[in-house]
Each structure stands twice: as structure tokens, then as C-alpha cells.
Amino acid sequence: MTESSSKNVDWQKVAKIAQEHRDASIGHVEPGVPDVPQYLPRDVTPIPKELLSKEEVEITQTFTEDLLKSLASGQLTSTTVTKAFLRRAGLAQKLANCVTELLPERALARAKILDDYYAEHKQPIGPLHGLPISVKEHVGMKDLGLNAGFISWWDHKAEDDAHILKILWNAGCVFYVRTTQPQTLMHLETSSNLYGVTVNPFNRELTSGGSSGGEGALIGLRGSCLGIGTDIGGSIRSPAANNGLYGLRPTSFRLPTDGWSATMAGSEHIIPVIGPLSTSLEGIKIFMKTVIAAKPWLTEPSLLPIPWIEKESIPIGQRPLKVAVLWNDGVVKPHPPVTRALKEVTEKLKGIDHVELVDWTPHKHDEAWEIIASLYFCDGAKEESDAINASGEPWRPMSNFIIKENPYVKYHNIEDVWYWQARREQYRRAYAQVWNNTATGKSENGAPEGAVDVILCPVGPGVAPLLDTAKYWGYTSQWNLLDYPALVFPVSKVDSKVDLAEKEYKAMNSKDEFNHLLYDPEKFQGAPISLQLVGRRYEDEKASLCPVRRDLFANKI
């Protein structure tokens, strides 16, 4: 196909080409990827263990930090590890529809170079030597497709590797798989006309989340241990939470974003970010440390020159760690499993020395959604709509929801933009004051002291939603508006015998009623339950390196 020819070809034919390309890439894996049962159970996470070799299972279920140790010591070769992840990623596609293409030839060529280097020099080439890393297709790889989930963009190619990929490559990693994303990128699910629906491997009737849902499902199935996602309203945290993973939404301008693809390029009303998803908390830390150590601000001037602080950001013993608990945002009450997880974690925290617990009172979270929803599509969603309509492809349900059914999507002239950006800054100041008011004193310079360090809160109004129902963004988009870093971590799984529905509940509003009526314990049985820790702007280390992490994050689903 030639450039832009996807605009002149029936959209189903373009989708067929995309899927055939994906399937062919899986077919190039050797030994071949095993076939899966014709009729799949709701929970497909046990299946890879039944179809892969004992060595492949052991490698792919090893945490990032431990794999790196084995690679750095020469105990494992990059070729062996890459082959294992290629086969498991191929299986993940057959089980959850989460892959757009595997890259076996280039991945194994890269692995050989790394193995040859190690054989000659007896040391790793960098901190990520030999580690396979998965990449959301939204992030550009030279000469490969860059379609942002639109049929009409199918022929778009990346002219170069994204900045963050260059850094990770120089650190020694291997790129071997690209993962699915939704039409428009603006879903908390992952559904496109190119590849269809990505489902949750723990319960295929539920969504894997979005927009980095391909990463979520792939890593949830251990087809990757460390991957790259993006986030403008919850797109890292939703997939991480839905699949029982760790995921970090960093503060803006800490990690490089040059080289990704999306509509509305240059818009700065709400800043999107890039960040990691991993099977372990240490994997998140390694990713952040590696990227920031490369001083990306020297190449991408918009980034802030803030090093990653390895030392604990809260001195243990000098004062208590102050954790505020947000039980309910005042708009939509979380489902029973989420509330249970909050109770379990807070009970655990009560038994830890030097931890102080307080309740967090939400400050006008309904207003926060009005502001951020008004700033998402300041062109009235013209670029999004044009990109969908150019090929004649149908609008996916969640695209309809966030654009056509969204009362805040309007064309803004320059005065309108100024108004909403002023509202954004006013709200940020008000929320900062709410946080400052939790202080117990002031420094000699008048700065608040003894304030809340982190907020412990839900990631969503429930666990992974049923397909086409992820319509409440407030528990994630709240922190995008404020530009606060947020770390997701797994806690437990839904137990239908314990997490009973509230039979007599009076909804606060229509959104709350919609969410309440979605809950049926049996439908969500076995789904991961996750929470998030939120810090203040540029206190990413405090959220992700919290001194109580050994207790909070002991559960690795």
C-alpha cells in the first residue's frame, strides 16, 4: 500500500491487512507459538504454563530486577530470554488480543549482538543489558507503523525511534513486541477497528483497560515484565490496575515524549506523559532511574533537569509518614472490592511504626472533570473526528462516549482556551491549599511542615469494568488535571463470596447510579483489585519509593 492509500481502500481491507501482518509476525517465531484451546475459559492466565517449557515459564515469570541480575552475571543469555518472551507474547495475543506485531528477526539480531558483547567483554553493555521490553504502538519505532488507532493513519511510519526508545536501547534492552491501543487513544479500554477488542486475561468478559491496554494484558499474561505506556487520563494506571500490575504516571516533563503519534500535536492544555508498567515495583524504579540518568533534557529541552533521587525521599525516624486515605471522591462510590482493599491496606499501615493515617476530604472532584473534559478537545474534537471519518471506519463505543456524548466537547476560540486554562490553574491552587492545610506547622521560611505525604486512593470506581462500560475517569483524570504523580499497585482479587453487592444504596447522582448498577460479584470474580498512591507535583520518588512499600507492595499477583 502507498502513503495515504488507506483513505481510498475499504476500511475492512485495511484491518485485514493489519491483522494478517500481526499473525505473520507471530508465525516467524521459532519454535512456533502453540495453539490455544478453541473455547477459552474466562481466566486464561494459567494457560501459558501449560503450553510453554519449564524454562520458558520460569524466565517469563521472573521479575525485572532478577532477570537483569541473571543477564548481567551471564547466567542467562539475551537470546534465551528473548526467545522465551517472544513465545509467551505470541500466546498472549491468542489469549487476549493484545499484540499488533512481534519483532522476532530484529529482536534476536539485537540479542545476539548483546550476547557477543558479553562473551568478549565479560560484562553487560548497560543497566538493561539483554532485557526484553514491550512497547505500546503509540510510541514510534523507526520505519514501523504509527497509526494512533486510526484506520486512515495505517500507512503512517515513524521516521526515527522515539527519544525514550533510544535511551533504553543505549542501556542495553531488546524491543520485541508492540501492543494494542484504542481508536483515538482516548479510551479507558482498548478497542479499535484495526485489531478489535483487547480483553482482560483474568476475566475475558472485562476490559484490559486503556489506552495502554495492550501493555496491560501482555504484562498481565507475563508476555513481558516491563513495558512502556502513556497517560493523559488514566491510560497507564487503568491497565496496570485491571491486570494486577505496577504502573507509574510520572509528573509531566520528567520523561521524554518526542516520537510518539497522536492528534492535536502541540496542545498543552492537559499534558500527556509516558511511563512504565511492570510486574514488580523494582521494575518501575529501574525504568525511571535508567531513563532519567541519561539526562534526556539535554536533547528534549521541554524536560526538567531533575535527577531521580535514589535515597528515600522521606527520612524514616525524623517524622511519621503521613498517608491520607481517599475512600470516595464524592461523585462515584467505589464498588465493594475496592473499599475492601482500602480497608485491608489501611489496617496493615496501622501496624507500622512511623506511619500516620488521616482521611482525605475530596475537593470538588466533579468540577475537576468539567475542567479537564473541557480541555481535552479544544478544537471540538475535529482532528479526532476527521481521522476516524477519513476511512469510513465506524466509531467505537468508547469513542462515541468521550467525544459525541461528552457535553464538554466544544470548539474553543482563544478566549475560551484562556478561560479554561485559568480555571485549571485556579483549581490547582485551591487543591494545593487543601494539601497545605494538612500541615501541622510551618518552617522558619513559612513553608508548610508535617503535611500529608501521599494519598492512598482507588484507581477507578471498581475493578476492571465490563466491556464498553468504562465511563468514569474521575479517579485517574483527577490527578492528570493536577499533574500529580500516581503509582498503581496490586492488592488482592475479587471474591464473590466476600465482596457482596450493596442491595439498598441511594445513588448520589446519575454517574454513581450507573456505576452501582454495573456491580455483580459473580461477573467480576477473580479480577485483580488495585489501589494507587498519589504524590505532589515532582515528588514522583515519594509516591514510588514510599518507605512503607515493603508492606504495601508485598502482594505480587
C-alpha positions as CSV (number, residue, x, y, z in Angstrom):
1,M,0.0,0.0,0.0
2,T,1.2,3.5,-0.8
3,E,1.1,6.5,1.5
4,S,-2.4,7.5,2.5
5,S,-3.9,4.7,0.4
6,S,-5.8,3.5,3.5
7,K,-8.1,6.5,2.9
8,N,-9.0,5.1,-0.5
9,V,-9.4,1.4,0.4
10,D,-12.4,-0.1,2.2
11,W,-11.6,0.1,6.0
12,Q,-12.2,-3.7,6.5
13,K,-9.5,-4.4,3.9
14,V,-7.0,-2.3,5.9
15,A,-8.0,-4.0,9.1
16,K,-7.5,-7.4,7.4
17,I,-4.0,-6.4,6.2
18,A,-3.1,-5.2,9.7
19,Q,-4.3,-8.5,11.3
20,E,-2.6,-10.6,8.7
21,H,0.7,-8.7,9.3
22,R,0.4,-9.3,13.0
23,D,-0.4,-13.0,12.5
24,A,2.5,-13.4,10.1
25,S,4.9,-11.8,12.6
26,I,3.8,-14.4,15.2
27,G,4.3,-17.1,12.6
28,H,8.0,-16.2,12.3
29,V,8.7,-17.1,16.0
30,E,10.7,-20.3,16.4
31,P,9.9,-22.7,17.9
32,G,6.3,-22.0,16.8
33,V,3.8,-20.4,19.2
34,P,1.5,-23.2,20.4
35,D,-2.2,-23.2,19.5
36,V,-4.6,-22.4,22.3
37,P,-7.9,-24.2,23.1
38,Q,-10.8,-23.3,20.7
39,Y,-13.0,-22.5,23.7
40,L,-11.3,-20.4,26.2
41,P,-12.2,-20.0,29.9
42,R,-12.9,-16.7,31.5
43,D,-9.5,-16.7,33.2
44,V,-6.8,-17.6,30.7
45,T,-3.8,-16.7,32.9
46,P,-3.0,-20.4,33.7
47,I,-2.8,-21.4,30.1
48,P,0.8,-20.3,29.2
49,K,2.2,-22.5,32.0
50,E,0.5,-25.5,30.3
51,L,1.9,-24.8,26.8
52,L,5.4,-23.4,27.3
53,S,8.5,-25.3,28.5
54,K,9.5,-25.2,32.2
55,E,12.5,-22.9,31.3
56,E,10.3,-20.5,29.4
57,V,7.8,-20.3,32.2
58,E,10.5,-19.7,34.7
59,I,12.1,-17.0,32.7
60,T,9.0,-15.1,31.8
61,Q,7.7,-15.2,35.4
62,T,10.9,-13.8,36.8
63,F,10.7,-10.2,37.9
64,T,12.6,-7.5,36.1
65,E,15.3,-6.9,38.7
66,D,16.0,-10.6,39.0
67,L,16.2,-11.1,35.2
68,L,18.7,-8.3,35.0
69,K,20.9,-9.9,37.6
70,S,20.9,-13.2,35.7
71,L,21.7,-11.4,32.4
72,A,24.4,-9.3,34.0
73,S,26.1,-12.3,35.6
74,G,26.0,-14.4,32.4
75,Q,23.7,-17.0,33.9
76,L,21.2,-16.3,31.1
77,T,21.8,-15.1,27.6
78,S,19.7,-12.4,26.0
79,T,18.9,-14.8,23.1
80,T,17.4,-17.3,25.6
81,V,15.4,-14.7,27.4
82,T,14.2,-13.0,24.2
83,K,13.0,-16.3,22.7
84,A,11.0,-17.1,25.8
85,F,9.3,-13.7,25.8
86,L,8.6,-13.9,22.1
87,R,6.8,-17.2,22.5
88,R,4.8,-16.1,25.6
89,A,3.9,-12.8,23.9
90,G,2.6,-14.8,20.9
91,L,0.5,-16.8,23.3
92,A,-0.8,-13.6,25.0
93,Q,-2.0,-12.4,21.6
94,K,-4.0,-15.6,21.1
95,L,-5.5,-15.3,24.6
96,A,-6.2,-11.6,25.0
97,N,-5.7,-9.9,21.6
98,C,-3.1,-7.5,22.9
99,V,-0.3,-7.5,20.2
100,T,0.0,-5.5,16.9
101,E,3.2,-7.2,15.8
102,L,6.1,-9.3,17.1
103,L,9.6,-8.4,16.0
104,P,11.4,-11.7,16.2
105,E,14.1,-11.1,13.5
106,R,15.2,-7.7,14.8
107,A,14.9,-8.7,18.4
108,L,17.0,-11.8,18.0
109,A,19.6,-10.0,16.0
110,R,19.8,-7.4,18.8
111,A,20.1,-10.2,21.4
112,K,23.0,-11.8,19.5
113,I,24.9,-8.5,19.4
114,L,24.4,-8.2,23.2
115,D,25.4,-11.8,23.8
116,D,28.5,-11.4,21.6
117,Y,29.4,-8.2,23.5
118,Y,29.1,-10.1,26.8
119,A,31.2,-13.0,25.6
120,E,34.0,-10.7,24.6
121,H,34.0,-8.2,27.4
122,K,32.6,-10.3,30.3
123,Q,30.3,-7.5,31.4
124,P,26.9,-6.1,30.4
125,I,26.7,-3.3,27.9
126,G,24.4,-1.2,30.2
127,P,22.0,-1.4,33.1
128,L,19.3,-3.0,30.9
129,H,21.6,-5.5,29.2
130,G,19.6,-8.1,27.3
131,L,16.2,-7.3,28.8
132,P,13.2,-7.6,26.5
133,I,10.9,-4.5,26.8
134,S,7.4,-4.2,25.3
135,V,6.2,-1.0,23.6
136,K,2.8,0.5,23.1
137,E,2.4,1.0,19.3
138,H,1.7,4.7,20.0
139,V,5.5,5.1,20.6
140,G,7.4,5.4,17.4
141,M,9.9,2.8,16.1
142,K,11.8,3.7,13.0
143,D,10.2,2.5,9.8
144,L,7.3,0.8,11.6
145,G,3.6,1.8,11.6
146,L,2.4,4.7,13.8
147,N,-1.4,4.8,13.5
148,A,-2.7,6.0,16.8
149,G,-5.6,3.6,16.4
150,F,-7.0,5.1,13.2
151,I,-7.6,3.2,10.0
152,S,-6.8,6.3,8.0
153,W,-3.3,6.5,9.6
154,W,-2.4,2.9,8.8
155,D,0.3,3.9,6.3
156,H,2.0,6.4,8.7
157,K,5.5,5.4,9.5
158,A,7.9,6.6,12.2
159,E,10.9,8.4,10.7
160,D,13.0,7.6,13.7
161,D,12.9,5.8,17.1
162,A,11.2,7.8,19.8
163,H,13.6,9.5,22.2
164,I,12.8,7.2,25.1
165,L,13.4,4.1,23.0
166,K,16.9,5.4,22.1
167,I,17.7,5.8,25.7
168,L,16.5,2.3,26.6
169,W,18.4,0.9,23.6
170,N,21.6,2.5,24.7
171,A,21.0,1.0,28.1
172,G,21.0,-2.5,26.5
173,C,17.4,-3.5,26.1
174,V,15.7,-5.5,23.4
175,F,12.5,-4.4,21.7
176,Y,10.5,-7.4,20.6
177,V,6.7,-6.7,20.6
178,R,4.3,-3.8,20.0
179,T,1.0,-3.6,21.7
180,T,-2.6,-2.6,21.0
181,Q,-4.2,0.8,21.6
182,P,-7.7,2.1,21.1
183,Q,-9.2,4.2,18.4
184,T,-8.4,7.9,19.3
185,L,-6.2,6.8,22.2
186,M,-8.9,8.4,24.4
187,H,-10.4,5.3,26.0
188,L,-10.1,3.6,29.4
189,E,-10.5,0.4,27.3
190,T,-8.6,-0.9,24.2
191,S,-10.8,-1.3,21.2
192,S,-10.1,-0.4,17.6
193,N,-11.3,-1.3,14.1
194,L,-7.7,-2.3,13.2
195,Y,-7.4,-5.1,15.8
196,G,-10.7,-5.4,17.6
197,V,-11.1,-5.6,21.4
198,T,-8.3,-6.4,23.9
199,V,-9.7,-8.3,26.8
200,N,-8.6,-8.9,30.4
201,P,-6.7,-12.2,30.8
202,F,-8.0,-12.7,34.3
203,N,-11.6,-12.4,33.1
204,R,-12.2,-12.1,29.3
205,E,-15.6,-10.5,29.9
206,L,-13.8,-7.5,31.3
207,T,-11.6,-4.8,29.7
208,S,-7.8,-4.8,30.0
209,G,-8.1,-1.0,30.4
210,G,-6.8,1.7,28.2
211,S,-5.4,3.3,26.4
212,S,-2.3,1.2,27.1
213,G,-4.5,-1.9,27.4
214,G,-2.3,-4.0,25.1
215,E,0.6,-3.5,27.6
216,G,-1.7,-4.3,30.5
217,A,-2.9,-7.6,29.1
218,L,0.5,-8.6,27.7
219,I,2.3,-8.0,31.1
220,G,-0.7,-9.5,33.0
221,L,-0.1,-12.7,31.0
222,R,3.7,-12.3,31.7
223,G,4.4,-11.9,28.0
224,S,6.5,-9.0,29.2
225,C,7.9,-8.0,32.6
226,L,8.5,-4.3,31.7
227,G,6.6,-2.1,29.2
228,I,6.0,1.4,28.0
229,G,2.6,3.1,28.2
230,T,1.3,6.7,28.0
231,D,-1.3,8.5,30.1
232,I,-3.5,11.6,29.7
233,G,-6.5,10.5,31.8
234,G,-5.5,7.1,33.3
235,S,-4.0,5.3,30.3
236,I,-1.1,3.7,32.3
237,R,-2.9,3.3,35.6
238,S,-6.1,1.8,34.3
239,P,-4.4,-1.1,32.5
240,A,-2.0,-1.6,35.4
241,A,-4.8,-1.8,37.9
242,N,-7.0,-4.0,35.7
243,N,-4.3,-6.6,35.3
244,G,-2.7,-6.6,38.8
245,L,0.4,-4.7,37.8
246,Y,2.5,-1.8,38.9
247,G,2.3,1.4,36.9
248,L,3.5,4.9,37.3
249,R,2.1,8.1,35.9
250,P,5.0,10.5,36.3
251,T,4.7,14.2,36.7
252,S,4.8,15.9,33.3
253,F,8.2,16.8,31.7
254,R,10.2,14.3,33.6
255,L,10.4,11.6,30.8
256,P,10.9,12.2,27.1
257,T,7.9,12.0,24.8
258,D,9.4,13.0,21.4
259,G,8.5,10.5,18.8
260,W,5.0,9.4,19.7
261,S,1.9,9.8,17.5
262,A,-1.4,11.4,18.3
263,T,-3.8,14.0,17.1
264,M,-3.7,17.6,18.4
265,A,0.2,17.7,18.3
266,G,1.4,20.8,20.2
267,S,-1.6,21.0,22.5
268,E,-0.5,21.8,26.1
269,H,-3.9,22.2,27.8
270,I,-3.5,18.8,29.5
271,I,0.0,17.3,29.2
272,P,0.2,13.6,28.3
273,V,3.0,11.6,29.9
274,I,4.9,8.4,29.2
275,G,5.7,5.9,31.9
276,P,6.3,2.2,32.8
277,L,4.2,-0.8,33.6
278,S,5.9,-3.7,35.3
279,T,5.3,-7.0,37.2
280,S,7.3,-5.5,40.1
281,L,7.8,-2.2,41.9
282,E,11.5,-2.5,41.4
283,G,10.9,-2.7,37.6
284,I,9.2,0.8,37.8
285,K,12.2,2.1,39.7
286,I,14.8,0.7,37.3
287,F,12.9,2.2,34.3
288,M,12.7,5.7,35.8
289,K,16.3,5.6,37.1
290,T,17.7,4.5,33.7
291,V,15.8,7.0,31.6
292,I,16.4,10.0,33.8
293,A,20.1,9.1,34.3
294,A,20.5,9.7,30.6
295,K,19.7,13.4,31.1
296,P,17.0,13.5,28.4
297,W,16.5,17.2,29.0
298,L,19.8,17.9,27.1
299,T,18.1,16.6,23.9
300,E,14.5,17.4,24.6
301,P,14.6,21.0,26.1
302,S,11.0,20.9,27.4
303,L,12.0,18.4,30.0
304,L,13.0,19.5,33.5
305,P,16.6,18.7,34.7
306,I,15.5,16.8,37.8
307,P,17.6,13.7,38.7
308,W,16.0,10.6,40.1
309,I,16.6,10.7,43.8
310,E,17.7,7.2,44.8
311,K,17.7,8.0,48.5
312,E,14.4,7.7,50.4
313,S,12.6,10.9,50.0
314,I,11.1,10.7,53.5
315,P,13.7,10.3,56.3
316,I,12.4,7.4,58.4
317,G,12.5,8.2,62.1
318,Q,12.6,12.0,61.8
319,R,8.9,12.3,61.4
320,P,5.9,9.9,60.7
321,L,5.0,9.2,57.1
322,K,1.6,10.8,56.7
323,V,-0.8,8.9,54.5
324,A,-4.2,10.3,53.7
325,V,-7.0,7.9,52.6
326,L,-9.5,8.9,50.0
327,W,-12.4,6.5,50.4
328,N,-14.8,8.1,48.0
329,D,-14.4,11.1,45.6
330,G,-17.8,12.4,46.4
331,V,-19.0,11.7,42.8
332,V,-19.0,8.0,42.4
333,K,-18.7,5.5,45.2
334,P,-16.3,2.6,44.6
335,H,-17.5,-1.0,44.3
336,P,-17.2,-3.2,47.4
337,P,-13.9,-4.9,46.4
338,V,-12.1,-1.6,46.1
339,T,-13.4,-0.5,49.5
340,R,-12.3,-3.8,51.0
341,A,-8.8,-3.3,49.6
342,L,-8.6,0.2,51.1
343,K,-9.6,-1.2,54.5
344,E,-7.1,-4.1,54.2
345,V,-4.2,-1.7,53.3
346,T,-5.0,0.8,56.0
347,E,-5.2,-1.9,58.6
348,K,-1.8,-3.0,57.6
349,L,-0.5,0.5,57.8
350,K,-1.8,1.0,61.3
351,G,0.6,-1.7,62.4
352,I,3.7,0.0,61.0
353,D,5.7,2.4,63.2
354,H,6.2,5.9,61.9
355,V,3.1,5.9,59.8
356,E,0.2,8.3,60.5
357,L,-3.2,7.8,58.8
358,V,-5.7,10.5,58.2
359,D,-8.8,10.8,56.0
360,W,-8.7,12.9,52.8
361,T,-11.7,15.0,52.0
362,P,-12.1,15.4,48.2
363,H,-12.2,18.9,47.0
364,K,-14.7,19.4,44.2
365,H,-13.8,16.4,42.1
366,D,-16.9,17.0,39.9
367,E,-15.5,20.4,39.0
368,A,-12.2,18.8,38.1
369,W,-13.8,16.6,35.5
370,E,-15.7,19.6,34.0
371,I,-12.4,21.4,33.6
372,I,-10.3,18.6,32.2
373,A,-13.1,17.3,29.9
374,S,-13.3,20.9,28.5
375,L,-9.6,21.0,27.8
376,Y,-9.2,17.6,26.2
377,F,-10.6,18.6,22.8
378,C,-10.3,22.3,22.3
379,D,-10.8,22.0,18.6
380,G,-14.2,20.4,19.3
381,A,-12.6,17.0,18.6
382,K,-12.2,18.0,14.9
383,E,-8.9,16.2,14.4
384,E,-10.1,13.1,16.1
385,S,-13.3,13.1,14.1
386,D,-11.6,13.7,10.8
387,A,-9.1,10.9,11.5
388,I,-11.9,8.5,12.2
389,N,-14.2,9.6,9.3
390,A,-11.4,9.8,6.7
391,S,-11.5,6.0,6.2
392,G,-15.2,5.5,6.8
393,E,-14.5,3.2,9.8
394,P,-17.2,3.1,12.4
395,W,-16.9,4.9,15.7
396,R,-16.1,2.5,18.6
397,P,-18.5,2.8,21.6
398,M,-15.9,4.5,23.8
399,S,-15.0,7.0,21.1
400,N,-18.7,7.9,20.9
401,F,-18.8,8.2,24.7
402,I,-15.7,10.5,25.2
403,I,-16.5,12.7,22.1
404,K,-20.1,12.6,20.8
405,E,-21.7,12.0,24.2
406,N,-19.4,14.3,26.1
407,P,-21.2,17.6,26.9
408,Y,-17.9,19.4,27.4
409,V,-16.5,18.8,23.9
410,K,-16.9,22.1,22.2
411,Y,-14.8,24.3,19.8
412,H,-12.9,26.9,21.8
413,N,-11.7,30.2,20.4
414,I,-8.6,31.7,22.0
415,E,-10.6,33.5,24.7
416,D,-12.3,30.2,25.6
417,V,-8.9,28.5,25.9
418,W,-7.7,31.2,28.2
419,Y,-10.8,30.9,30.4
420,W,-10.5,27.1,30.8
421,Q,-6.7,27.3,31.4
422,A,-7.3,30.0,34.1
423,R,-10.0,27.7,35.6
424,R,-7.4,24.9,35.6
425,E,-4.8,27.0,37.4
426,Q,-7.3,28.3,39.9
427,Y,-8.4,24.7,40.7
428,R,-4.7,23.6,41.1
429,R,-4.1,26.4,43.5
430,A,-7.2,25.5,45.5
431,Y,-6.2,21.8,45.7
432,A,-2.6,22.8,46.7
433,Q,-4.1,24.8,49.6
434,V,-6.2,21.8,50.7
435,W,-3.0,19.8,50.8
436,N,-1.1,22.5,52.6
437,N,-3.9,22.7,55.2
438,T,-3.0,19.2,56.4
439,A,0.3,20.6,57.7
440,T,1.0,20.7,61.5
441,G,3.3,23.6,61.4
442,K,5.5,25.9,59.3
443,S,9.2,26.2,58.7
444,E,11.1,29.4,59.5
445,N,10.5,30.4,55.9
446,G,6.8,29.8,56.2
447,A,6.6,26.6,54.2
448,P,4.1,24.0,55.5
449,E,5.6,21.2,57.5
450,G,4.0,17.9,58.6
451,A,1.6,17.8,55.7
452,V,0.3,14.7,54.0
453,D,3.0,12.9,52.1
454,V,0.9,10.7,49.8
455,I,-2.8,10.0,49.2
456,L,-4.0,6.4,49.1
457,C,-7.0,6.0,46.9
458,P,-8.9,3.9,44.3
459,V,-7.7,3.7,40.7
460,G,-11.3,3.5,39.5
461,P,-14.9,3.1,40.7
462,G,-14.4,-0.6,40.6
463,V,-12.1,-3.3,39.3
464,A,-11.7,-3.9,35.5
465,P,-15.0,-2.8,34.0
466,L,-17.2,-4.9,31.8
467,L,-16.5,-4.2,28.1
468,D,-17.8,-0.9,26.8
469,T,-18.7,0.4,30.3
470,A,-15.5,2.3,31.4
471,K,-17.2,5.7,31.5
472,Y,-16.0,7.1,34.8
473,W,-12.5,8.6,34.6
474,G,-12.5,10.7,37.8
475,Y,-10.3,8.5,40.0
476,T,-7.4,8.8,37.4
477,S,-8.1,12.0,35.4
478,Q,-8.3,14.0,38.7
479,W,-4.5,13.6,39.1
480,N,-3.9,14.4,35.4
481,L,-5.6,17.7,35.9
482,L,-3.5,18.4,38.9
483,D,-0.4,16.9,37.3
484,Y,0.3,14.7,40.3
485,P,2.4,11.5,40.1
486,A,0.5,8.4,40.8
487,L,1.7,4.8,41.4
488,V,-0.7,1.8,41.0
489,F,-0.1,-1.4,42.9
490,P,-1.9,-4.7,43.3
491,V,-3.7,-5.7,46.5
492,S,-6.0,-8.7,46.0
493,K,-8.6,-10.2,43.8
494,V,-12.4,-10.1,43.8
495,D,-14.0,-12.8,45.9
496,S,-17.7,-13.0,45.0
497,K,-18.5,-14.6,48.4
498,V,-16.9,-11.7,50.3
499,D,-17.4,-8.7,48.0
500,L,-21.2,-8.7,48.1
501,A,-23.3,-6.1,46.4
502,E,-25.0,-3.3,48.4
503,K,-28.6,-4.0,47.9
504,E,-30.0,-0.9,49.4
505,Y,-28.0,2.0,48.1
506,K,-29.1,5.6,47.3
507,A,-27.0,6.9,44.5
508,M,-25.5,10.4,44.7
509,N,-26.1,11.2,41.1
510,S,-26.7,9.6,37.7
511,K,-23.0,8.6,37.3
512,D,-23.0,7.0,40.7
513,E,-26.2,5.1,39.8
514,F,-24.7,3.9,36.5
515,N,-21.6,2.6,38.3
516,H,-23.6,1.0,41.2
517,L,-25.9,-0.9,38.8
518,L,-22.8,-2.4,37.0
519,Y,-21.7,-4.4,40.0
520,D,-22.4,-8.1,40.2
521,P,-19.9,-10.1,42.3
522,E,-20.1,-13.1,40.0
523,K,-19.3,-11.1,36.9
524,F,-16.1,-9.7,38.5
525,Q,-14.9,-12.9,40.2
526,G,-11.2,-13.2,40.2
527,A,-10.5,-9.7,38.8
528,P,-7.4,-8.0,40.3
529,I,-8.0,-5.3,42.9
530,S,-5.5,-2.4,42.8
531,L,-5.0,1.0,44.5
532,Q,-2.8,4.0,43.9
533,L,-0.6,6.3,45.8
534,V,-0.6,9.9,44.7
535,G,2.1,12.5,45.5
536,R,2.5,16.2,44.9
537,R,4.0,17.5,41.6
538,Y,7.6,16.4,41.1
539,E,7.5,14.2,44.2
540,D,7.4,11.1,42.0
541,E,10.1,9.4,44.1
542,K,7.9,9.8,47.2
543,A,5.0,8.1,45.6
544,S,7.1,5.3,44.0
545,L,9.7,4.8,46.7
546,C,7.5,5.2,49.7
547,P,9.2,3.8,52.9
548,V,6.2,1.5,53.6
549,R,6.5,-0.1,50.2
550,R,7.7,-3.4,51.6
551,D,4.3,-3.7,53.4
552,L,2.1,-2.0,50.9
553,F,3.5,-3.8,47.8
554,A,4.2,-7.3,49.2
555,N,1.4,-8.8,47.1
556,K,2.6,-9.5,43.5
557,I,-0.4,-11.0,41.8
